[in-house]
Amino acid sequence: MRKRTLWIVWLLAIALMAGLALSGCSKDESIDPNALQTGEGEVVEGPQEGTETAEGEEGEAAETAEDAIVVIEPAKPKPVYFTNPLSGLKTDKDLSGLRPYAVMINNKREALPQLGVSQADIIYEVCAEGGITRMEAFFATMEGIGNLGSIRSIRPYYIELATGYDAIIIHAGGSEEAYHDLSAWGLTHFDGVRGGYDASIFWRDAWRMANRGYEHSMLTSGENILNFVEGNRYRLEHEEGYEAPLTFNNENPAKFGADANVVTVRFSNYKTDIFTYDPETKLYMIEGHGQDYIDGNTEEQVGVTNVLVLNTTSQVLDNVGRLRVATTGEHSGTFFCGGKTVDITWSRDTRNDSFTYTLSNGWDLRFPPGHTYICLINPNVSSMSYE
């Protein structure tokens, strides 16, 4: 009996050893049969060279897998734009809180070509004395502005135009009354004639001195102005409560008005401006002194989107012909845009206020975005016509 039991145990042991041997020879499901061994222990997944894929083409599956990889580019942030407070045009910097610059520009024949005027957001042209006119060009920023000039002297009514914009004034000399106002009103101004350290932003152009005369040769530049004000004590931002002087709308308020493809403004026997509408550029191209109005920086004719002719009163002060021109009160005017025109009324209470422009229906005039040219005339001695 005991021998029988030992025999059974011996058979069971043999059977167990055989089973273990068979299991050791079976397939290990944890290893990918398609894995290709490269180097010491490095495994590269994919079909082996020379094998046929499920699609029946050698290596096609690997190529399909590579093609299926999609690279997702990060979303680009949308550009942020601001509105130039003097032109309504888009800008990549917020200029609304910054004081603009009002630059006195010489407008005699001998001063041509002027420099930098095509980049001005707003240009005012007003009679100065003896039938000549002078320009005051307003820039919301001096960044990117090249040479400016030639620079000439200032009068009280140009100062009054600048105070309505809280502008920093750039000039070369002025009448005694103008110097009194600049000092009494505590205005920020840079003077190329009686200035101190601020006169360093100006220089005399040698060619103009030799060919046009000393008084027509003074220039400055946007770069010089910015370098001078940087780090100085000047107030460069508007004070709290300041409101932008103009409002803008893409709709042309004159679109139902009369045709006005050519506008002629005769300031005096000395100076007449002609604004001719170009339907391709949608700008009024300007002529003055009997020739195209050219910016010497670009050698191109100056064009503007909006033209205003504002009627006012003026008074001759002395035998030189210096004037006092009213920049406040309520007066009539005419607005031109897009080859059309409408009558307006302008009003202003004090020199620190902005001009208010009103259409005949009582609505406020909203400017289409673009550069603006404003002619301030006394209709008793100057005239305006259009066709």
C-alpha positions as CSV (number, residue, x, y, z in Angstrom):
1,M,0.0,0.0,0.0
2,R,2.8,2.3,0.9
3,K,4.6,1.6,-2.4
4,R,1.5,2.5,-4.3
5,T,1.2,5.8,-2.6
6,L,4.8,6.7,-3.3
7,W,4.2,5.8,-7.0
8,I,1.3,8.3,-7.2
9,V,3.3,11.1,-5.6
10,W,6.1,10.5,-8.1
11,L,3.8,10.6,-11.1
12,L,2.2,13.9,-9.9
13,A,5.7,15.4,-9.5
14,I,6.6,14.5,-13.0
15,A,3.3,16.0,-14.4
16,L,3.9,19.3,-12.5
17,M,7.4,19.6,-13.9
18,A,6.2,19.0,-17.4
19,G,3.5,21.7,-17.0
20,L,6.1,24.2,-15.8
21,A,8.3,23.5,-18.8
22,L,5.5,24.0,-21.3
23,S,4.4,27.3,-19.7
24,G,8.0,28.6,-20.0
25,C,7.9,28.0,-23.8
26,S,4.5,29.8,-24.4
27,K,4.2,33.2,-26.0
28,D,4.7,36.3,-23.8
29,E,1.7,38.6,-24.5
30,S,3.5,41.6,-22.8
31,I,6.0,41.9,-25.7
32,D,4.9,43.6,-29.0
33,P,5.7,41.1,-31.7
34,N,6.3,44.0,-34.1
35,A,8.9,45.7,-31.9
36,L,12.2,46.1,-33.5
37,Q,15.2,45.7,-31.2
38,T,17.8,48.5,-31.8
39,G,20.9,48.7,-29.7
40,E,20.8,47.8,-26.1
41,G,17.3,47.7,-24.8
42,E,16.0,50.5,-27.1
43,V,12.6,49.7,-28.6
44,V,11.3,51.4,-31.7
45,E,7.6,50.9,-32.4
46,G,6.3,50.3,-35.9
47,P,6.3,47.8,-38.7
48,Q,9.5,45.9,-39.3
49,E,11.4,46.5,-42.5
50,G,10.2,44.1,-45.2
51,T,6.9,43.3,-43.6
52,E,3.5,43.9,-45.1
53,T,1.0,46.1,-43.3
54,A,-2.7,45.6,-42.9
55,E,-3.2,47.9,-46.0
56,G,-1.0,45.6,-48.0
57,E,1.8,48.1,-48.7
58,E,5.2,48.0,-47.0
59,G,5.7,50.9,-44.6
60,E,2.4,52.6,-45.6
61,A,0.9,52.5,-42.1
62,A,4.0,54.3,-40.6
63,E,3.7,57.1,-43.3
64,T,0.0,57.4,-42.7
65,A,0.6,57.8,-38.9
66,E,3.2,60.5,-39.5
67,D,0.8,62.4,-41.8
68,A,-1.9,62.2,-39.2
69,I,0.1,64.3,-36.7
70,V,-1.4,67.8,-36.6
71,V,0.6,70.7,-35.2
72,I,-1.7,73.3,-33.6
73,E,-0.2,76.7,-33.7
74,P,-1.0,78.9,-30.7
75,A,-3.7,81.5,-31.4
76,K,-2.3,84.9,-32.3
77,P,-3.7,87.7,-30.1
78,K,-5.9,90.1,-32.0
79,P,-4.2,93.5,-32.5
80,V,-5.5,96.3,-30.2
81,Y,-6.1,99.6,-31.9
82,F,-6.9,103.1,-30.5
83,T,-8.3,106.2,-32.0
84,N,-6.2,109.3,-32.7
85,P,-8.1,112.1,-30.9
86,L,-7.3,114.6,-33.6
87,S,-7.9,112.6,-36.8
88,G,-10.1,109.6,-35.7
89,L,-7.7,107.3,-37.5
90,K,-6.5,104.0,-36.0
91,T,-3.3,104.0,-34.0
92,D,-1.5,101.3,-32.1
93,K,-0.9,103.6,-29.1
94,D,-3.3,105.3,-26.8
95,L,-2.8,109.0,-27.5
96,S,-6.0,110.2,-25.8
97,G,-4.3,111.3,-22.6
98,L,-1.3,113.0,-24.2
99,R,-1.0,116.6,-25.0
100,P,-0.7,117.4,-28.7
101,Y,1.8,119.7,-30.3
102,A,0.9,123.0,-32.2
103,V,3.7,124.0,-34.6
104,M,3.8,127.4,-36.3
105,I,4.6,127.0,-40.0
106,N,5.9,129.7,-42.3
107,N,3.6,130.0,-45.3
108,K,5.4,132.6,-47.5
109,R,6.5,131.7,-51.0
110,E,10.1,131.9,-49.9
111,A,9.5,129.2,-47.3
112,L,8.3,126.5,-49.8
113,P,8.4,123.6,-49.7
114,Q,7.2,123.2,-46.2
115,L,8.2,120.1,-44.2
116,G,6.1,117.7,-42.3
117,V,2.7,119.2,-43.1
118,S,1.3,116.1,-44.7
119,Q,1.5,114.3,-41.4
120,A,-0.4,117.0,-39.4
121,D,-3.7,115.8,-38.1
122,I,-5.2,119.3,-38.3
123,I,-3.9,122.5,-40.0
124,Y,-5.3,125.9,-39.4
125,E,-4.5,128.7,-41.9
126,V,-5.2,132.3,-40.8
127,C,-4.1,135.7,-42.1
128,A,-1.2,137.1,-40.2
129,E,-0.4,140.6,-41.6
130,G,-0.1,142.4,-44.9
131,G,-2.2,139.7,-46.6
132,I,0.2,136.8,-45.8
133,T,-1.1,133.8,-44.0
134,R,0.5,131.5,-41.4
135,M,-0.3,127.9,-40.5
136,E,-0.6,126.2,-37.2
137,A,-0.2,122.4,-37.6
138,F,-1.4,120.1,-34.8
139,F,0.1,116.7,-34.2
140,A,-1.3,114.2,-31.7
141,T,2.2,112.7,-31.4
142,M,5.7,113.5,-32.6
143,E,6.6,109.9,-33.1
144,G,7.5,109.2,-36.7
145,I,7.4,112.9,-37.7
146,G,10.5,113.9,-39.6
147,N,11.7,117.5,-40.1
148,L,9.3,120.3,-39.5
149,G,9.3,123.8,-40.9
150,S,10.2,126.3,-41.6
151,I,9.1,127.5,-38.1
152,R,7.9,131.1,-37.8
153,S,6.5,133.5,-35.2
154,I,3.3,133.3,-33.3
155,R,0.3,135.7,-32.7
156,P,-2.2,135.8,-29.9
157,Y,-5.0,134.1,-31.9
158,Y,-2.8,131.2,-32.8
159,I,-2.1,130.8,-29.0
160,E,-5.9,130.8,-28.5
161,L,-6.3,128.0,-31.0
162,A,-3.7,126.0,-29.3
163,T,-5.1,126.4,-25.8
164,G,-8.3,124.8,-26.9
165,Y,-6.3,121.6,-27.5
166,D,-4.2,121.9,-24.4
167,A,-1.3,121.8,-26.8
168,I,2.5,122.3,-26.4
169,I,3.4,125.2,-28.7
170,I,6.4,125.2,-31.0
171,H,7.3,128.7,-32.5
172,A,10.2,131.0,-33.5
173,G,9.5,134.4,-32.1
174,G,6.2,136.3,-31.8
175,S,4.6,139.6,-31.3
176,E,5.0,141.3,-27.9
177,E,1.3,140.7,-27.2
178,A,1.9,137.0,-27.9
179,Y,4.9,136.8,-25.6
180,H,2.8,138.5,-22.9
181,D,0.0,135.9,-23.3
182,L,2.4,132.9,-23.3
183,S,3.9,134.1,-20.0
184,A,0.7,135.3,-18.3
185,W,-1.2,132.1,-19.1
186,G,1.7,129.9,-18.0
187,L,1.8,128.0,-21.3
188,T,4.3,125.3,-22.4
189,H,6.1,126.6,-25.4
190,F,9.4,126.1,-27.1
191,D,10.9,129.2,-28.8
192,G,13.6,129.2,-31.4
193,V,14.3,132.9,-31.0
194,R,14.0,134.0,-27.4
195,G,14.1,130.5,-25.9
196,G,16.6,129.2,-23.4
197,Y,17.6,125.5,-23.4
198,D,14.5,124.8,-25.4
199,A,16.0,126.6,-28.4
200,S,18.3,123.6,-28.7
201,I,15.6,121.7,-30.6
202,F,15.9,124.1,-33.6
203,W,18.5,124.6,-36.2
204,R,19.1,126.8,-39.3
205,D,19.1,125.1,-42.6
206,A,22.1,126.2,-44.6
207,W,20.5,125.8,-48.0
208,R,17.5,127.8,-47.0
209,M,19.6,130.5,-45.5
210,A,21.6,130.8,-48.7
211,N,18.6,130.6,-51.1
212,R,15.5,131.6,-49.2
213,G,16.7,134.0,-46.5
214,Y,17.6,133.8,-42.8
215,E,14.0,134.3,-41.6
216,H,12.8,131.3,-43.6
217,S,15.5,128.8,-42.5
218,M,14.6,127.6,-39.0
219,L,13.7,123.9,-38.7
220,T,13.0,121.4,-36.0
221,S,12.0,117.7,-36.0
222,G,9.8,115.3,-34.2
223,E,12.8,113.5,-32.9
224,N,14.4,116.6,-31.4
225,I,11.1,117.5,-29.7
226,L,10.6,114.1,-28.2
227,N,14.2,113.9,-27.0
228,F,13.9,117.3,-25.4
229,V,10.7,116.6,-23.4
230,E,11.7,113.1,-22.3
231,G,12.7,113.3,-18.6
232,N,12.0,117.0,-18.4
233,R,9.6,118.8,-16.1
234,Y,7.0,119.5,-18.7
235,R,3.4,118.3,-18.3
236,L,2.9,115.9,-21.2
237,E,-0.5,114.6,-20.3
238,H,-3.9,116.2,-20.1
239,E,-5.3,117.1,-16.7
240,E,-8.2,115.2,-15.3
241,G,-11.5,116.1,-16.8
242,Y,-10.1,117.1,-20.2
243,E,-12.4,116.1,-23.1
244,A,-11.3,115.4,-26.7
245,P,-12.1,118.3,-29.0
246,L,-13.6,116.3,-31.9
247,T,-16.0,113.4,-32.4
248,F,-15.8,111.1,-35.3
249,N,-18.1,108.9,-37.4
250,N,-17.6,106.9,-40.6
251,E,-20.8,108.4,-42.1
252,N,-20.2,111.6,-44.2
253,P,-22.4,114.3,-42.8
254,A,-22.3,116.1,-46.1
255,K,-23.3,113.2,-48.3
256,F,-26.7,114.7,-49.1
257,G,-25.3,118.2,-49.5
258,A,-24.5,120.2,-52.7
259,D,-21.7,119.2,-55.0
260,A,-18.3,120.7,-54.1
261,N,-15.6,119.1,-56.1
262,V,-13.5,122.3,-56.2
263,V,-13.3,124.7,-53.3
264,T,-11.5,128.1,-53.6
265,V,-10.5,130.1,-50.5
266,R,-9.1,133.5,-51.3
267,F,-7.4,134.9,-48.2
268,S,-6.0,138.0,-49.9
269,N,-4.4,139.2,-53.0
270,Y,-1.3,137.3,-51.8
271,K,-2.7,133.9,-51.0
272,T,-5.4,131.7,-52.5
273,D,-6.0,128.0,-51.7
274,I,-7.7,125.6,-54.1
275,F,-9.0,122.2,-52.8
276,T,-9.8,119.7,-55.6
277,Y,-11.6,116.5,-54.7
278,D,-10.0,113.3,-55.9
279,P,-12.7,110.5,-56.0
280,E,-10.0,107.8,-56.1
281,T,-8.2,108.8,-52.9
282,K,-11.3,110.5,-51.4
283,L,-9.1,113.4,-50.5
284,Y,-9.1,117.1,-51.3
285,M,-5.8,117.8,-52.9
286,I,-4.4,121.2,-52.1
287,E,-2.9,124.0,-54.2
288,G,-1.4,127.2,-52.8
289,H,0.6,130.1,-54.3
290,G,-0.5,128.9,-57.7
291,Q,1.1,125.4,-57.4
292,D,0.6,122.0,-55.9
293,Y,1.0,122.1,-52.1
294,I,4.0,119.8,-51.7
295,D,5.5,118.4,-48.5
296,G,9.3,118.6,-48.9
297,N,9.8,115.5,-46.8
298,T,7.8,113.3,-49.2
299,E,7.8,115.3,-52.4
300,E,4.1,114.5,-52.7
301,Q,1.0,116.8,-52.8
302,V,-0.8,117.2,-49.5
303,G,-4.4,115.9,-49.4
304,V,-7.0,116.0,-46.6
305,T,-10.3,114.3,-45.9
306,N,-12.1,117.3,-44.3
307,V,-12.1,121.0,-45.2
308,L,-13.7,123.6,-43.1
309,V,-14.1,127.3,-43.9
310,L,-15.0,129.2,-40.7
311,N,-16.1,132.8,-40.9
312,T,-15.0,135.2,-38.1
313,T,-14.2,138.8,-37.5
314,S,-10.8,140.5,-37.5
315,Q,-9.3,143.9,-36.8
316,V,-6.1,145.6,-38.0
317,L,-4.0,146.7,-35.0
318,D,-1.1,148.7,-36.5
319,N,0.5,150.1,-39.6
320,V,2.4,146.8,-40.1
321,G,-1.0,145.1,-40.6
322,R,-1.0,142.9,-37.5
323,L,-4.4,141.5,-36.7
324,R,-6.7,140.6,-33.9
325,V,-8.8,137.6,-35.0
326,A,-11.8,136.4,-33.1
327,T,-11.5,132.7,-32.1
328,T,-14.6,132.8,-29.8
329,G,-18.3,133.6,-30.2
330,E,-20.7,132.1,-32.7
331,H,-20.3,132.3,-36.4
332,S,-21.2,130.6,-39.7
333,G,-19.1,128.2,-41.7
334,T,-19.0,125.5,-44.4
335,F,-17.9,121.9,-44.2
336,F,-16.6,119.9,-47.2
337,C,-16.1,116.2,-47.4
338,G,-16.3,113.6,-50.2
339,G,-17.0,116.1,-52.9
340,K,-20.1,117.4,-51.0
341,T,-20.8,120.4,-48.7
342,V,-23.1,121.5,-45.9
343,D,-23.5,124.7,-44.0
344,I,-22.5,124.7,-40.3
345,T,-22.4,126.9,-37.3
346,W,-19.3,127.1,-35.1
347,S,-19.2,128.4,-31.5
348,R,-16.8,128.7,-28.7
349,D,-17.1,130.4,-25.3
350,T,-13.5,130.8,-24.1
351,R,-10.0,130.2,-25.4
352,N,-9.8,127.1,-23.3
353,D,-12.9,125.5,-24.8
354,S,-13.0,123.4,-27.9
355,F,-14.8,124.5,-31.1
356,T,-18.3,123.2,-31.3
357,Y,-19.6,122.5,-34.8
358,T,-23.4,122.2,-35.5
359,L,-25.2,121.2,-38.6
360,S,-28.3,123.2,-39.8
361,N,-30.6,120.5,-38.3
362,G,-29.1,121.1,-34.8
363,W,-27.0,117.9,-34.7
364,D,-23.3,118.0,-33.8
365,L,-20.9,117.7,-36.7
366,R,-19.0,114.4,-36.5
367,F,-15.9,114.2,-38.6
368,P,-15.2,111.3,-41.0
369,P,-11.7,109.9,-39.9
370,G,-8.8,111.7,-41.7
371,H,-6.8,114.8,-41.7
372,T,-8.5,118.2,-41.5
373,Y,-7.7,121.6,-43.0
374,I,-9.4,124.6,-41.4
375,C,-9.4,128.1,-43.0
376,L,-10.3,130.9,-40.6
377,I,-11.4,133.9,-42.7
378,N,-13.1,137.3,-42.3
379,P,-15.7,137.3,-45.2
380,N,-15.4,141.1,-45.4
381,V,-11.9,140.9,-46.7
382,S,-11.6,137.2,-47.8
383,S,-13.9,135.0,-49.8
384,M,-14.9,131.3,-50.4
385,S,-16.5,129.6,-53.4
386,Y,-17.1,126.1,-54.6
387,E,-18.4,124.2,-57.6
